[in-house]
Structure formats: C-alpha cells, structure tokens
Amino acid sequence: MKIFSYADETEFRKSGTTSSAMVGCGLFLSEKELGQNIIDEALLNLSKDSRRNKNDQRTLNRGYFHASEDSNTSHKHLCESIKKHVSGTFHYHYFENGTKEKNNGKKLFLEENIRLTLGISILEFFNNKFDGVNLIIENRKGFSKEFAIQWLEKWSNDVEWHVCKSPTFLTYFTNIDILTDKKINPGLQIIDFILWAFIRGEKQPPDGSWKTELNLKLLSHSNDELKIDNGGRYYLGRPIKDNSPLNYPFKIEGLDTVEELISAYMEIESTVRQLFLHQLPDHVSHFKNKLTFIGRKLFLDEYTMTINFLRQTCSLYIRIFDTLPVYGHLEDDDYENWRKTLMAKRAASVFIDIRQIHSKRSCSYICNWRAQIQIEQPTLLQQIGVYKFTQIRSN
C-alpha cells in the first residue's frame, strides 16, 4: 500500500500575545491522492451561496482556500467537501518553542523545532510497512525540496540510532519521496484547514467548533505536562491500518563472546553480498545505489575494511532488515535461524552506534579479523552463511 501524506506547519500562542509561542505540525495520511475535485466542489458551492461576502469573493478569485484568511462560509463548504470525499489518518503535534539566542538567533531555533514536530509526525512511516510514501510539503524559502531531502536523511539517521538502542522493535525504512508544492495543492489546502481547526481548539478560550464539525474520530491523544509534546491521532472515514507487528517471535540475545560477534558479522556481510548479487524487489529498490557501492567493495579481494565502511555496511543492513525483510523465509518456530539473524541485527547496532562504549573497539576487532582472514582464508568470505535468497525475495 502506497501512502500520500500532506504536511503543514504552524506557529501560534495559546492566549493573547504574552503567552509562550508554540510550534507544531499537522500530517494527513491517505491511501489515495487528494484531488482537485474536492476543492472544485467546495468552490462551486461557495460561488452559489447567497451568504458569500467580499472575503468569500477574494477566496473565489484566488482559486484556493486558506483557513486563516477565509470566512466561516468558505470554511463550511470546504469542511463539507472534506467530509464527503476524504478518508485517512490525521496527526498533529506541538510544543513550546522557548528561546535560543545562539546559532543565528530565534529564527533558526524556530526552524529546528518545526522540523522536530514534522519528524515526530512522520514516525508513522517508520512504524508501518508501506510500499512507499509521497510526502507533500509547502515549498518555501526556509524549507525547499533540497533542504527537505537533507533533513529527511538526517532524521532517518536519528531513527536508525533509536533502532540501535531498541533493536527488538521492528522499524521500516520505506522509500519516502518528498514533493514540494504551492499552497494551491489540494492536499495542502485540506491539511491547512484541518490543522487550523484543531489548533483553534487548543487556544484559550478554546474554539472547537470546526474540529467538531469535521467529526474526526480519536485514536490517541497526548497532553504533556512538561510541554514537550502535545497533540493526537485521529481519523476521518477509514483510518490507515497499523499493519505491522511490534516485535519478533524470539528475543534478541546479547553478544557474550568474541565468537558470537564474529558469527554475527559474518551473517551481516553474507546477507549484503547475496543482496548485491540479486535484483532488489521494488519496495526496497531505493537502497540500490548504497548496496551497489558497498557490494562492489566487499567483493574486492584486496579491499581492506575501515571502521567507517563497516558502519556504512551495518547501516544498510539495519535499514533493509525489516523493510525487505531479510528473515522473510523463516518460520516462526525456527529458533536457531531466528537467533542467528537477530544477533546479526544486535551486532549491527553495536557497530554503528558510536555512543555505545564498546562500539569502536568491536569495529576495530572485526576490521582486523577480516584483514587476517583475507590473508589466511581468502575463500571464506565468499562461503559464509549463504542464504537461500530466492526464498527471501518471495516474501
């Protein structure tokens, strides 16, 4: 299932001009693209409404809705069209912006916090096995497509680090295509209105009238007393299904001996080698360039592995582990092979997480061990732990 997602950012104060500034983000997920027909129907009904005023005429003249500038009459027709045609899941998150005088002052700090709320919103992409995601955001000077792509890679690295801290949880690194557009994009108009309606309900005094009118159903809600994260998840029509298990059939065991560390590394390299030799399924084809770069070096007899390259290899392994998945051919009761596979994930997390005290030492040991094997047993690396890869690809 491919997902279309639309993001909108916001700044607001809960009461008057003296209360703390809040930053937030709203995200709407849909199984289909939100089309112009939704907007056209609302504009047509607005044009026929005898109650329309000069403000409504400005909305009609510009040809799109902007919640903070539109009248209640415009809101009504857009709201009705959304309820009639739109189905999916809505997330919103916000927290207190605070102040920061360094790093070019408050403006940069504001951008950092807005990015954080967007990142929290898109964690849904990493928690569910989607075939791909289109993330549509408004193109603006502070957050262009180029900047957004760089930010997404950094955020993915942060998610990867959390996988290292908690490797027992499944995490999917689905291909996320970032698309930037103007406010006129139908999906961006819709998320703008929904987020505007919910934020009005958070202000003092609260005005939840349009939130009530939208009739979104609650999935979960957060009201953080520490003001770190507030918001919730709702759905309209039919929610996006949470289609993924939380963990594996067996517990991931620790690496208690050097032999287990070596065996786990052998499993990692063997898997990456086999993936390199076969065509990737479409849902993981976005790893092709990284896999090609890493795979070619692993097959060079004279290549001496560095710590940096080992961590790149393990990063790829972590990202593809659940997304493919590499264990797709295993039965739930196959304890020995599950143990071997899950210990490889544990080892990969140790190798790449520089915040673990033994990470660099473990990396150095494996690099030295591999260099020695290249001298003493040069054919071993081509023979270790070979998967029945055709079985992996079929899952």
C-alpha positions as CSV (number, residue, x, y, z in Angstrom):
1,M,0.0,0.0,0.0
2,K,1.4,3.4,-1.1
3,I,0.6,6.4,1.1
4,F,0.0,10.0,0.2
5,S,0.8,12.3,3.1
6,Y,0.4,16.1,3.4
7,A,2.2,18.2,6.0
8,D,1.5,21.7,7.3
9,E,3.4,23.7,9.9
10,T,2.1,26.2,12.4
11,E,3.1,28.8,14.9
12,F,0.6,30.1,17.5
13,R,0.1,31.4,21.0
14,K,-2.4,29.8,23.3
15,S,-3.7,33.1,24.6
16,G,-3.0,36.6,23.6
17,T,0.5,38.0,22.7
18,T,2.1,37.3,26.1
19,S,1.7,33.6,26.3
20,S,4.5,31.2,25.2
21,A,5.0,30.7,21.5
22,M,4.0,27.2,20.2
23,V,5.3,25.4,17.1
24,G,3.6,22.5,15.6
25,C,2.9,20.3,12.6
26,G,-0.1,18.5,11.1
27,L,0.1,15.5,8.8
28,F,-2.7,13.8,6.9
29,L,-2.2,10.3,5.5
30,S,-4.4,8.9,2.7
31,E,-4.4,5.8,0.6
32,K,-5.1,7.9,-2.5
33,E,-4.0,11.3,-3.7
34,L,-6.3,14.1,-2.6
35,G,-7.5,15.6,-5.9
36,Q,-8.6,19.0,-7.2
37,N,-12.2,17.7,-7.4
38,I,-12.5,18.2,-3.6
39,I,-11.6,21.8,-3.8
40,D,-13.6,22.5,-7.0
41,E,-16.8,21.2,-5.4
42,A,-16.3,23.4,-2.4
43,L,-15.5,26.5,-4.5
44,L,-18.5,25.8,-6.7
45,N,-20.8,25.5,-3.7
46,L,-19.3,28.7,-2.3
47,S,-20.0,30.6,-5.5
48,K,-23.6,29.6,-5.3
49,D,-24.1,30.6,-1.7
50,S,-26.2,33.7,-1.2
51,R,-24.4,34.5,2.0
52,R,-21.0,35.0,0.4
53,N,-19.3,38.3,1.1
54,K,-16.2,40.2,-0.1
55,N,-13.9,37.9,1.8
56,D,-15.5,34.9,0.1
57,Q,-15.1,36.6,-3.3
58,R,-11.4,37.0,-2.6
59,T,-11.2,33.3,-1.9
60,L,-13.0,32.6,-5.2
61,N,-10.8,35.0,-7.1
62,R,-7.6,33.4,-5.9
63,G,-9.0,29.9,-6.6
64,Y,-8.0,28.1,-3.4
65,F,-8.7,28.1,0.4
66,H,-6.5,29.4,3.2
67,A,-8.1,28.7,6.5
68,S,-6.7,31.7,8.5
69,E,-7.9,34.2,5.8
70,D,-11.3,32.6,4.8
71,S,-14.7,33.3,6.2
72,N,-17.0,30.9,8.1
73,T,-19.0,30.4,4.9
74,S,-15.9,29.3,3.0
75,H,-14.9,27.1,5.9
76,K,-18.3,25.4,5.8
77,H,-18.1,24.4,2.1
78,L,-14.6,23.2,2.4
79,C,-15.4,21.2,5.5
80,E,-18.4,19.6,3.8
81,S,-16.4,18.6,0.8
82,I,-13.6,17.1,3.0
83,K,-16.1,15.0,5.0
84,K,-17.7,13.8,1.7
85,H,-14.5,12.8,-0.2
86,V,-11.6,12.4,2.2
87,S,-10.6,9.4,4.2
88,G,-7.4,8.7,6.2
89,T,-5.5,9.5,9.4
90,F,-4.6,12.9,10.8
91,H,-1.7,13.5,13.3
92,Y,-0.8,16.8,14.9
93,H,2.0,17.7,17.4
94,Y,3.1,20.9,19.0
95,F,5.2,22.1,21.9
96,E,6.5,25.3,23.4
97,N,9.1,27.0,21.3
98,G,11.1,28.6,24.1
99,T,14.0,30.9,23.3
100,K,17.5,30.5,22.0
101,E,19.9,33.3,21.4
102,K,22.8,31.5,19.7
103,N,23.0,29.8,16.2
104,N,21.8,32.9,14.4
105,G,19.1,33.6,17.0
106,K,15.5,32.7,17.4
107,K,14.6,32.2,13.8
108,L,16.9,29.3,13.3
109,F,15.7,27.8,16.6
110,L,12.1,28.1,15.4
111,E,13.0,26.2,12.2
112,E,14.7,23.5,14.2
113,N,11.7,23.0,16.4
114,I,9.2,23.0,13.5
115,R,11.4,20.3,11.8
116,L,11.2,18.3,15.1
117,T,7.4,18.4,15.1
118,L,7.4,17.2,11.4
119,G,9.8,14.4,12.3
120,I,7.6,13.3,15.2
121,S,4.6,13.2,12.8
122,I,6.4,11.1,10.1
123,L,7.4,8.4,12.6
124,E,4.3,6.7,11.4
125,F,6.2,5.9,8.2
126,F,8.9,4.0,10.1
127,N,6.4,2.1,12.3
128,N,4.3,0.6,9.4
129,K,5.2,-1.4,6.3
130,F,4.1,0.8,3.5
131,D,5.1,0.2,-0.2
132,G,6.2,3.8,-0.4
133,V,5.3,7.3,0.8
134,N,4.8,10.6,-1.0
135,L,5.3,13.4,1.5
136,I,3.9,16.6,0.1
137,I,5.0,19.9,1.8
138,E,4.7,23.5,1.0
139,N,7.7,24.9,-0.8
140,R,9.0,27.9,0.9
141,K,12.3,29.8,1.4
142,G,13.2,28.2,4.7
143,F,12.4,24.7,3.7
144,S,13.0,24.0,0.0
145,K,12.9,20.5,-1.5
146,E,16.7,20.2,-1.4
147,F,16.8,21.2,2.2
148,A,13.9,18.8,3.0
149,I,15.7,15.9,1.4
150,Q,18.8,16.6,3.5
151,W,16.6,16.9,6.6
152,L,14.9,13.6,5.9
153,E,18.2,11.8,5.7
154,K,19.4,13.3,9.0
155,W,16.1,12.3,10.6
156,S,16.4,8.8,9.2
157,N,19.9,8.6,10.8
158,D,18.3,9.6,14.1
159,V,15.6,6.9,13.7
160,E,18.4,4.4,12.9
161,W,20.2,5.4,16.2
162,H,17.0,4.6,18.1
163,V,16.8,1.3,16.4
164,C,20.3,0.6,17.8
165,K,19.0,1.5,21.3
166,S,15.9,-0.8,20.9
167,P,16.7,-3.4,18.3
168,T,13.8,-5.6,19.4
169,F,11.2,-3.3,17.7
170,L,10.5,-3.6,14.0
171,T,11.4,-0.5,12.0
172,Y,10.8,0.1,8.3
173,F,12.9,2.4,6.2
174,T,10.3,2.8,3.4
175,N,11.1,4.9,0.4
176,I,9.8,8.5,1.1
177,D,9.6,10.8,-1.9
178,I,9.4,14.4,-0.9
179,L,7.4,16.6,-3.2
180,T,7.1,20.4,-2.7
181,D,4.2,22.5,-4.0
182,K,2.4,25.8,-3.5
183,K,-0.5,26.4,-1.2
184,I,-2.8,25.7,-4.1
185,N,-2.1,22.0,-3.9
186,P,-5.5,20.3,-2.9
187,G,-4.0,18.2,-0.2
188,L,-2.1,21.1,1.3
189,Q,-5.4,23.1,1.4
190,I,-7.1,20.3,3.2
191,I,-4.4,19.8,5.9
192,D,-4.2,23.5,6.3
193,F,-7.9,23.6,7.2
194,I,-7.8,20.5,9.5
195,L,-4.8,21.7,11.4
196,W,-6.3,25.2,11.7
197,A,-9.5,23.7,13.2
198,F,-7.6,21.6,15.8
199,I,-5.2,24.4,16.8
200,R,-8.3,26.7,17.5
201,G,-9.4,24.1,20.0
202,E,-6.1,24.3,21.8
203,K,-6.2,28.1,22.4
204,Q,-7.6,29.9,25.4
205,P,-10.5,30.2,25.3
206,P,-10.8,27.1,23.1
207,D,-13.0,27.1,20.0
208,G,-13.6,23.5,19.0
209,S,-16.5,24.3,16.6
210,W,-14.8,23.4,13.4
211,K,-13.0,20.4,15.0
212,T,-16.4,19.1,16.0
213,E,-17.8,19.9,12.5
214,L,-15.1,17.8,10.9
215,N,-16.1,14.9,13.0
216,L,-12.7,13.2,13.1
217,K,-12.6,10.2,15.4
218,L,-10.0,9.9,18.2
219,L,-7.3,7.2,18.0
220,S,-4.9,8.6,20.7
221,H,-4.2,11.9,22.4
222,S,-1.2,13.4,24.3
223,N,-1.4,16.2,26.8
224,D,2.2,16.5,28.1
225,E,2.5,18.5,31.4
226,L,6.2,19.0,30.5
227,K,5.1,20.7,27.3
228,I,7.5,18.6,25.3
229,D,4.8,17.0,23.0
230,N,1.1,17.6,22.8
231,G,-1.3,16.5,20.1
232,G,-3.0,13.4,18.9
233,R,-4.1,11.0,16.2
234,Y,-7.5,11.0,14.6
235,Y,-9.2,9.5,11.5
236,L,-11.7,10.6,9.0
237,G,-13.8,7.9,7.2
238,R,-11.4,5.0,7.4
239,P,-8.0,5.1,9.2
240,I,-4.7,3.9,7.8
241,K,-4.3,0.4,9.3
242,D,-1.5,-0.3,11.6
243,N,-0.3,-3.3,9.7
244,S,2.9,-4.3,11.4
245,P,3.9,-6.4,14.5
246,L,5.8,-4.8,17.3
247,N,8.5,-7.4,17.7
248,Y,9.9,-10.7,16.6
249,P,9.0,-14.3,17.5
250,F,12.1,-14.6,19.7
251,K,14.0,-12.3,22.0
252,I,17.2,-10.8,20.6
253,E,20.0,-12.2,22.7
254,G,23.2,-10.5,23.8
255,L,26.6,-10.9,22.3
256,D,28.5,-12.6,25.1
257,T,31.6,-13.9,23.3
258,V,34.0,-12.9,20.6
259,E,32.9,-16.0,18.6
260,E,29.3,-14.7,18.6
261,L,30.4,-11.3,17.5
262,I,32.3,-12.8,14.6
263,S,29.4,-15.1,13.7
264,A,27.0,-12.1,13.7
265,Y,29.3,-10.1,11.5
266,M,29.6,-13.0,9.0
267,E,25.8,-13.1,8.8
268,I,25.7,-9.3,8.1
269,E,28.3,-9.5,5.3
270,S,26.8,-12.7,3.8
271,T,23.4,-11.1,3.6
272,V,24.7,-7.9,2.0
273,R,26.7,-9.9,-0.5
274,Q,23.7,-12.0,-1.5
275,L,21.5,-8.9,-1.9
276,F,24.1,-7.4,-4.1
277,L,24.1,-10.4,-6.4
278,H,20.3,-10.3,-6.9
279,Q,17.8,-7.8,-8.2
280,L,16.1,-6.0,-5.3
281,P,12.3,-6.1,-5.1
282,D,10.6,-2.8,-5.9
283,H,9.7,-1.9,-2.4
284,V,13.4,-1.8,-1.4
285,S,14.9,-0.6,-4.7
286,H,15.7,2.8,-3.2
287,F,18.7,1.0,-1.5
288,K,20.2,0.1,-4.8
289,N,22.9,2.8,-5.0
290,K,24.1,2.2,-1.5
291,L,24.0,-1.6,-2.0
292,T,26.0,-1.3,-5.2
293,F,28.7,0.9,-3.7
294,I,29.1,-1.4,-0.6
295,G,28.7,-4.7,-2.5
296,R,31.4,-3.9,-5.0
297,K,33.9,-3.2,-2.3
298,L,33.0,-6.4,-0.3
299,F,33.8,-8.5,-3.4
300,L,37.3,-6.9,-3.9
301,D,39.8,-9.4,-2.6
302,E,42.3,-6.6,-1.9
303,Y,39.9,-4.3,-0.1
304,T,40.9,-3.5,3.5
305,M,37.8,-2.7,5.5
306,T,37.8,0.5,7.5
307,I,35.6,1.3,10.6
308,N,33.7,3.9,8.6
309,F,32.9,1.4,5.8
310,L,31.9,-1.3,8.3
311,R,29.4,1.2,9.8
312,Q,28.1,2.0,6.4
313,T,27.5,-1.7,5.7
314,C,25.8,-2.2,9.0
315,S,23.6,0.9,8.5
316,L,22.4,-0.6,5.2
317,Y,21.8,-3.9,7.0
318,I,19.7,-2.2,9.7
319,R,17.6,-0.3,7.2
320,I,16.9,-3.2,5.0
321,F,16.4,-5.7,7.8
322,D,12.7,-5.3,8.4
323,T,11.9,-3.4,5.2
324,L,12.8,-6.4,2.9
325,P,12.7,-8.3,5.3
326,V,15.8,-10.4,5.5
327,Y,14.0,-13.0,7.6
328,G,11.1,-13.4,5.3
329,H,11.8,-17.1,4.6
330,L,12.0,-18.1,8.2
331,E,9.2,-19.9,10.0
332,D,8.2,-18.6,13.4
333,D,9.3,-21.7,15.2
334,D,12.8,-21.8,13.5
335,Y,14.6,-20.8,16.7
336,E,18.2,-21.4,15.5
337,N,18.0,-19.3,12.3
338,W,16.0,-16.6,14.1
339,R,18.7,-16.5,16.8
340,K,21.4,-16.1,14.2
341,T,19.5,-13.4,12.3
342,L,18.5,-11.4,15.3
343,M,22.0,-11.5,16.8
344,A,23.3,-10.0,13.5
345,K,20.9,-7.1,14.0
346,R,22.1,-6.7,17.5
347,A,25.8,-6.7,16.3
348,A,25.0,-4.2,13.6
349,S,23.5,-1.8,16.2
350,V,26.7,-2.2,18.3
351,F,28.9,-1.4,15.3
352,I,27.2,1.7,14.2
353,D,26.2,3.3,17.5
354,I,29.2,5.4,18.4
355,R,27.5,6.2,21.8
356,Q,27.9,2.6,22.9
357,I,31.2,2.3,24.9
358,H,32.3,-0.9,23.1
359,S,31.4,0.2,19.6
360,K,34.8,1.4,18.3
361,R,36.6,-1.5,20.0
362,S,34.2,-4.0,18.4
363,C,34.6,-2.4,15.0
364,S,38.4,-2.4,15.2
365,Y,38.3,-6.1,16.2
366,I,36.1,-7.1,13.2
367,C,38.2,-5.0,10.7
368,N,41.4,-6.6,12.0
369,W,39.8,-10.1,11.9
370,R,38.6,-9.6,8.4
371,A,42.0,-8.4,7.2
372,Q,43.6,-11.5,8.7
373,I,41.0,-13.8,7.1
374,Q,41.8,-12.3,3.7
375,I,45.4,-13.4,4.2
376,E,44.9,-16.8,5.8
377,Q,41.5,-18.0,4.4
378,P,40.7,-15.8,1.3
379,T,37.8,-18.0,0.1
380,L,35.9,-18.0,3.5
381,L,34.2,-14.6,2.9
382,Q,32.6,-16.0,-0.3
383,Q,31.3,-19.1,1.5
384,I,30.0,-17.9,4.9
385,G,26.3,-18.1,5.9
386,V,24.8,-18.1,2.4
387,Y,21.0,-17.6,2.4
388,K,18.5,-19.2,0.1
389,F,17.9,-15.8,-1.4
390,T,15.1,-16.8,-3.7
391,Q,13.1,-17.6,-0.6
392,I,13.8,-14.1,0.8
393,R,12.7,-12.4,-2.3
394,S,9.4,-14.2,-2.4
395,N,8.2,-12.8,0.9
